[in-house]
Amino acid sequence: MRFRAKIVDLACLNHFSRIINTIAKLAKTCILRLTLCKLYFILSDKVANGGASMWCELSQGNFFDEFQMEGVAAEHNEIYLEFVPENLWRALKTAQSAKAVKIKLTNKHCPCLRVAVELPSVSSSSRIVTHDIPVGVIPRRMWNDFREPSVPDFDVSIYLPVLKTMKSVVERMKNLSNFIVIEANLSGEMNLKIEADLVSVTTHFKDLGNPPWASEDGCQSSAQGRDLESMAEACIDIKKLQQLLAGQQVNPTKALCNIVHKRIVHFILLHEEVSLQYFIPAIA
């Protein structure tokens, strides 16, 4: 089992660092799944227990100048590691003006991701700062616990408003309530609502548009045949939504959410080679 990778391009390095920072805001610990072509960052707090879950996927070729890995076996050419994303982000934060960053899986005293940051130097010799980030190796028998979550059979799918606007609305509402109701319909309308003892507040968004799921890829949903004006809603933990909006540095070109009425809200942020899915279960 081997893994080593290298980033030289500074723009790629900073972009990768922003993605790790986003993940660190959403998950204290997560699973890193390595394959030949892609990296996956997975948080699978059991939704049944009220926890949020996350699936972030990126193509290694868009970030790394060198990328070599050998999985646990020829027929299972993958590696699953558990780690604290905050630790990786702190290591990458020291690399904002680096000449190169190398990441390698090592096992001296315990399994670690070694991040070696080559910094510019006035002399001919380079300065290298090394960070060892402890990781846990996930055994093969547990891999099935970290498979991609299926897109839920949603009632409504809708594009999100400008995320900065949505973030400022949610931050104000967070001071008034612990819960927020997201409701939307197939006419491009979305409402964010809170109800407290002394006040109820609703923010309305219109003309957001609805993604053409069925026509694009044959994906079926219970949205088909639904009354266009009929609202699907879910009441969720406002802190989890605020974490996503405040922490995201993916800067998506497309952002949408799928609502399964009174069950779950599924957010999807897309930016070229990166996709981030975040699932927040409804509160009964």
One Martini backbone bead per residue (centre of mass of N, CA, C, O) as a GRO file, in nm:
protein
  284
    1MET     BB    1   0.090   0.041   0.028
    2ARG     BB    2   0.075   0.345  -0.168
    3PHE     BB    3   0.155   0.712  -0.138
    4ARG     BB    4   0.213   0.982  -0.380
    5ALA     BB    5   0.242   1.349  -0.406
    6LYS     BB    6   0.240   1.654  -0.626
    7ILE     BB    7   0.259   2.015  -0.592
    8VAL     BB    8   0.334   2.316  -0.789
    9ASP     BB    9   0.092   2.471  -0.848
   10LEU     BB   10  -0.035   2.740  -0.680
   11ALA     BB   11  -0.335   2.741  -0.762
   12CYS     BB   12  -0.386   2.443  -0.691
   13LEU     BB   13  -0.300   2.461  -0.397
   14ASN     BB   14  -0.509   2.677  -0.305
   15HIS     BB   15  -0.758   2.518  -0.390
   16PHE     BB   16  -0.707   2.268  -0.216
   17SER     BB   17  -0.700   2.423   0.053
   18ARG     BB   18  -0.996   2.525   0.039
   19ILE     BB   19  -1.128   2.246   0.042
   20ILE     BB   20  -1.012   2.154   0.315
   21ASN     BB   21  -1.140   2.384   0.475
   22THR     BB   22  -1.430   2.310   0.418
   23ILE     BB   23  -1.416   2.025   0.546
   24ALA     BB   24  -1.323   2.122   0.832
   25LYS     BB   25  -1.604   2.272   0.884
   26LEU     BB   26  -1.781   1.986   0.854
   27ALA     BB   27  -1.533   1.799   0.978
   28LYS     BB   28  -1.344   1.651   1.217
   29THR     BB   29  -1.377   1.378   1.070
   30CYS     BB   30  -1.251   1.173   0.792
   31ILE     BB   31  -1.257   1.021   0.475
   32LEU     BB   32  -0.996   0.901   0.263
   33ARG     BB   33  -1.025   0.828  -0.081
   34LEU     BB   34  -0.810   0.638  -0.293
   35THR     BB   35  -0.747   0.666  -0.637
   36LEU     BB   36  -0.617   0.695  -0.946
   37CYS     BB   37  -0.826   0.957  -1.019
   38LYS     BB   38  -0.939   1.000  -0.716
   39LEU     BB   39  -1.079   1.202  -0.454
   40TYR     BB   40  -1.230   1.136  -0.128
   41PHE     BB   41  -1.459   1.297   0.100
   42ILE     BB   42  -1.596   1.146   0.404
   43LEU     BB   43  -1.915   1.179   0.573
   44SER     BB   44  -2.099   0.926   0.792
   45ASP     BB   45  -2.316   1.023   0.955
   46LYS     BB   46  -2.592   0.903   1.067
   47VAL     BB   47  -2.890   1.010   0.956
   48ALA     BB   48  -3.068   0.850   1.158
   49ASN     BB   49  -2.907   1.017   1.404
   50GLY     BB   50  -2.892   1.331   1.285
   51GLY     BB   51  -2.664   1.334   1.088
   52ALA     BB   52  -2.448   1.449   0.877
   53SER     BB   53  -2.344   1.430   0.527
   54MET     BB   54  -2.051   1.367   0.306
   55TRP     BB   55  -1.944   1.433  -0.051
   56CYS     BB   56  -1.617   1.462  -0.190
   57GLU     BB   57  -1.501   1.528  -0.532
   58LEU     BB   58  -1.179   1.476  -0.705
   59SER     BB   59  -0.950   1.531  -0.954
   60GLN     BB   60  -0.617   1.477  -0.956
   61GLY     BB   61  -0.529   1.610  -1.239
   62ASN     BB   62  -0.620   1.915  -1.134
   63PHE     BB   63  -0.373   1.925  -0.896
   64PHE     BB   64  -0.153   1.711  -0.976
   65ASP     BB   65   0.169   1.640  -1.103
   66GLU     BB   66   0.185   1.397  -0.900
   67PHE     BB   67   0.053   1.041  -0.894
   68GLN     BB   68   0.084   0.770  -0.657
   69MET     BB   69  -0.077   0.439  -0.632
   70GLU     BB   70  -0.127   0.157  -0.401
   71GLY     BB   71  -0.324  -0.064  -0.301
   72VAL     BB   72  -0.412  -0.338  -0.110
   73ALA     BB   73  -0.489  -0.452  -0.405
   74ALA     BB   74  -0.530  -0.524  -0.728
   75GLU     BB   75  -0.858  -0.555  -0.699
   76HIS     BB   76  -0.813  -0.314  -0.459
   77ASN     BB   77  -0.724  -0.001  -0.581
   78GLU     BB   78  -0.732   0.122  -0.267
   79ILE     BB   79  -0.762   0.390  -0.011
   80TYR     BB   80  -0.843   0.415   0.345
   81LEU     BB   81  -0.865   0.716   0.547
   82GLU     BB   82  -0.839   0.848   0.872
   83PHE     BB   83  -0.892   1.203   0.952
   84VAL     BB   84  -0.794   1.544   1.024
   85PRO     BB   85  -0.852   1.816   0.830
   86GLU     BB   86  -0.728   2.044   1.002
   87ASN     BB   87  -0.434   1.936   0.983
   88LEU     BB   88  -0.403   1.967   0.677
   89TRP     BB   89  -0.467   2.268   0.659
   90ARG     BB   90  -0.233   2.369   0.837
   91ALA     BB   91  -0.012   2.264   0.650
   92LEU     BB   92  -0.109   2.423   0.389
   93LYS     BB   93  -0.088   2.714   0.510
   94THR     BB   94   0.239   2.707   0.487
   95ALA     BB   95   0.207   2.692   0.139
   96GLN     BB   96   0.133   2.969  -0.015
   97SER     BB   97   0.463   3.002  -0.130
   98ALA     BB   98   0.537   2.743  -0.256
   99LYS     BB   99   0.716   2.535  -0.473
  100ALA     BB  100   0.627   2.267  -0.309
  101VAL     BB  101   0.415   1.966  -0.253
  102LYS     BB  102   0.438   1.676  -0.049
  103ILE     BB  103   0.257   1.360  -0.037
  104LYS     BB  104   0.283   1.091   0.212
  105LEU     BB  105   0.271   0.758   0.298
  106THR     BB  106   0.349   0.655   0.627
  107ASN     BB  107   0.532   0.402   0.870
  108LYS     BB  108   0.694   0.432   1.150
  109HIS     BB  109   0.503   0.446   1.418
  110CYS     BB  110   0.266   0.549   1.235
  111PRO     BB  111   0.028   0.633   1.040
  112CYS     BB  112   0.103   0.883   0.779
  113LEU     BB  113   0.081   1.209   0.655
  114ARG     BB  114   0.329   1.356   0.463
  115VAL     BB  115   0.406   1.707   0.463
  116ALA     BB  116   0.612   1.866   0.218
  117VAL     BB  117   0.746   2.196   0.232
  118GLU     BB  118   0.871   2.402  -0.025
  119LEU     BB  119   1.059   2.681   0.029
  120PRO     BB  120   1.172   2.970  -0.032
  121SER     BB  121   1.517   3.082  -0.097
  122VAL     BB  122   1.805   3.276  -0.102
  123SER     BB  123   1.940   3.031  -0.130
  124SER     BB  124   2.008   2.733  -0.293
  125SER     BB  125   1.882   2.613  -0.062
  126SER     BB  126   1.613   2.448   0.062
  127ARG     BB  127   1.316   2.469   0.246
  128ILE     BB  128   1.181   2.215   0.471
  129VAL     BB  129   0.852   2.143   0.579
  130THR     BB  130   0.725   1.905   0.817
  131HIS     BB  131   0.420   1.706   0.829
  132ASP     BB  132   0.256   1.485   1.059
  133ILE     BB  133  -0.043   1.295   0.989
  134PRO     BB  134  -0.251   1.113   1.143
  135VAL     BB  135  -0.374   0.782   1.055
  136GLY     BB  136  -0.634   0.560   0.961
  137VAL     BB  137  -0.675   0.236   0.854
  138ILE     BB  138  -0.917   0.102   0.653
  139PRO     BB  139  -1.059  -0.182   0.629
  140ARG     BB  140  -1.202  -0.363   0.381
  141ARG     BB  141  -1.468  -0.453   0.544
  142MET     BB  142  -1.552  -0.119   0.570
  143TRP     BB  143  -1.601   0.020   0.289
  144ASN     BB  144  -1.921   0.008   0.261
  145ASP     BB  145  -1.964   0.256   0.464
  146PHE     BB  146  -1.825   0.454   0.207
  147ARG     BB  147  -2.039   0.504   0.003
  148GLU     BB  148  -2.216   0.651  -0.220
  149PRO     BB  149  -2.475   0.837  -0.200
  150SER     BB  150  -2.786   0.846  -0.288
  151VAL     BB  151  -3.012   1.004  -0.461
  152PRO     BB  152  -3.284   1.118  -0.359
  153ASP     BB  153  -3.635   1.096  -0.374
  154PHE     BB  154  -3.740   1.381  -0.471
  155ASP     BB  155  -3.972   1.655  -0.480
  156VAL     BB  156  -3.747   1.893  -0.494
  157SER     BB  157  -3.558   2.091  -0.731
  158ILE     BB  158  -3.315   2.364  -0.668
  159TYR     BB  159  -3.176   2.652  -0.707
  160LEU     BB  160  -2.967   2.857  -0.553
  161PRO     BB  161  -2.895   3.124  -0.423
  162VAL     BB  162  -2.686   3.338  -0.338
  163LEU     BB  163  -2.475   3.242  -0.090
  164LYS     BB  164  -2.424   3.511   0.055
  165THR     BB  165  -2.719   3.580   0.101
  166MET     BB  166  -2.799   3.322   0.249
  167LYS     BB  167  -2.596   3.352   0.478
  168SER     BB  168  -2.701   3.624   0.600
  169VAL     BB  169  -2.983   3.520   0.665
  170VAL     BB  170  -2.904   3.277   0.848
  171GLU     BB  171  -2.739   3.439   1.059
  172ARG     BB  172  -2.981   3.600   1.163
  173MET     BB  173  -3.169   3.356   1.234
  174LYS     BB  174  -2.979   3.212   1.446
  175ASN     BB  175  -3.055   3.423   1.680
  176LEU     BB  176  -3.375   3.304   1.695
  177SER     BB  177  -3.299   2.997   1.604
  178ASN     BB  178  -3.233   2.635   1.568
  179PHE     BB  179  -3.444   2.642   1.328
  180ILE     BB  180  -3.515   2.558   0.977
  181VAL     BB  181  -3.722   2.623   0.696
  182ILE     BB  182  -3.727   2.455   0.386
  183GLU     BB  183  -3.888   2.577   0.089
  184ALA     BB  184  -4.014   2.438  -0.229
  185ASN     BB  185  -4.062   2.456  -0.586
  186LEU     BB  186  -4.130   2.418  -0.949
  187SER     BB  187  -4.120   2.765  -0.973
  188GLY     BB  188  -3.854   2.885  -0.826
  189GLU     BB  189  -3.932   2.869  -0.515
  190MET     BB  190  -3.802   3.005  -0.197
  191ASN     BB  191  -3.808   2.940   0.162
  192LEU     BB  192  -3.713   3.095   0.472
  193LYS     BB  193  -3.793   2.968   0.807
  194ILE     BB  194  -3.897   3.102   1.126
  195GLU     BB  195  -4.003   2.993   1.465
  196ALA     BB  196  -4.086   3.176   1.743
  197ASP     BB  197  -4.235   3.293   2.016
  198LEU     BB  198  -4.213   3.617   1.906
  199VAL     BB  199  -4.129   3.514   1.607
  200SER     BB  200  -4.170   3.537   1.243
  201VAL     BB  201  -3.962   3.441   0.958
  202THR     BB  202  -3.950   3.530   0.600
  203THR     BB  203  -3.771   3.433   0.306
  204HIS     BB  204  -3.786   3.523  -0.037
  205PHE     BB  205  -3.748   3.334  -0.345
  206LYS     BB  206  -3.714   3.393  -0.699
  207ASP     BB  207  -3.632   3.265  -1.001
  208LEU     BB  208  -3.421   3.007  -0.973
  209GLY     BB  209  -3.487   2.737  -1.071
  210ASN     BB  210  -3.495   2.404  -1.228
  211PRO     BB  211  -3.359   2.118  -1.266
  212PRO     BB  212  -3.326   1.884  -1.551
  213TRP     BB  213  -3.314   1.576  -1.463
  214ALA     BB  214  -3.486   1.395  -1.653
  215SER     BB  215  -3.361   1.499  -1.930
  216GLU     BB  216  -3.056   1.443  -1.877
  217ASP     BB  217  -3.049   1.126  -1.703
  218GLY     BB  218  -3.326   0.981  -1.617
  219CYS     BB  219  -3.396   1.085  -1.347
  220GLN     BB  220  -3.598   0.994  -1.096
  221SER     BB  221  -3.890   1.147  -0.940
  222SER     BB  222  -4.148   1.275  -0.736
  223ALA     BB  223  -4.173   1.541  -0.917
  224GLN     BB  224  -4.331   1.397  -1.109
  225GLY     BB  225  -4.650   1.537  -1.142
  226ARG     BB  226  -4.621   1.787  -0.984
  227ASP     BB  227  -4.719   2.060  -0.842
  228LEU     BB  228  -4.561   2.358  -0.902
  229GLU     BB  229  -4.669   2.513  -0.625
  230SER     BB  230  -4.587   2.293  -0.443
  231MET     BB  231  -4.456   2.246  -0.127
  232ALA     BB  232  -4.147   2.153  -0.004
  233GLU     BB  233  -4.030   2.041   0.326
  234ALA     BB  234  -3.773   2.123   0.587
  235CYS     BB  235  -3.654   2.074   0.914
  236ILE     BB  236  -3.349   2.218   1.033
  237ASP     BB  237  -3.039   2.266   1.139
  238ILE     BB  238  -2.900   2.578   1.136
  239LYS     BB  239  -2.598   2.513   1.191
  240LYS     BB  240  -2.549   2.324   0.949
  241LEU     BB  241  -2.612   2.535   0.733
  242GLN     BB  242  -2.410   2.752   0.825
  243GLN     BB  243  -2.156   2.580   0.790
  244LEU     BB  244  -2.178   2.551   0.485
  245LEU     BB  245  -2.193   2.861   0.406
  246ALA     BB  246  -1.935   2.958   0.572
  247GLY     BB  247  -1.721   2.722   0.475
  248GLN     BB  248  -1.739   2.758   0.181
  249GLN     BB  249  -1.463   2.739  -0.094
  250VAL     BB  250  -1.561   2.639  -0.384
  251ASN     BB  251  -1.712   2.833  -0.563
  252PRO     BB  252  -1.970   2.776  -0.725
  253THR     BB  253  -2.137   2.746  -1.039
  254LYS     BB  254  -2.324   2.533  -0.886
  255ALA     BB  255  -2.634   2.539  -0.685
  256LEU     BB  256  -2.823   2.288  -0.504
  257CYS     BB  257  -3.148   2.146  -0.399
  258ASN     BB  258  -3.293   1.864  -0.233
  259ILE     BB  259  -3.632   1.771  -0.139
  260VAL     BB  260  -3.754   1.569   0.119
  261HIS     BB  261  -4.037   1.556   0.262
  262LYS     BB  262  -3.963   1.569   0.597
  263ARG     BB  263  -3.644   1.436   0.570
  264ILE     BB  264  -3.445   1.593   0.345
  265VAL     BB  265  -3.140   1.777   0.261
  266HIS     BB  266  -2.972   1.819  -0.062
  267PHE     BB  267  -2.656   1.934  -0.134
  268ILE     BB  268  -2.504   2.093  -0.436
  269LEU     BB  269  -2.162   2.158  -0.528
  270LEU     BB  270  -2.022   2.308  -0.829
  271HIS     BB  271  -1.666   2.295  -0.965
  272GLU     BB  272  -1.588   2.148  -1.217
  273GLU     BB  273  -1.372   1.920  -1.047
  274VAL     BB  274  -1.592   1.972  -0.814
  275SER     BB  275  -1.785   1.788  -0.561
  276LEU     BB  276  -2.049   1.875  -0.318
  277GLN     BB  277  -2.213   1.684  -0.071
  278TYR     BB  278  -2.503   1.758   0.150
  279PHE     BB  279  -2.667   1.609   0.436
  280ILE     BB  280  -2.981   1.705   0.595
  281PRO     BB  281  -3.180   1.617   0.834
  282ALA     BB  282  -3.482   1.608   0.951
  283ILE     BB  283  -3.697   1.742   1.193
  284ALA     BB  284  -3.979   1.626   1.361
   0.00000   0.00000   0.00000
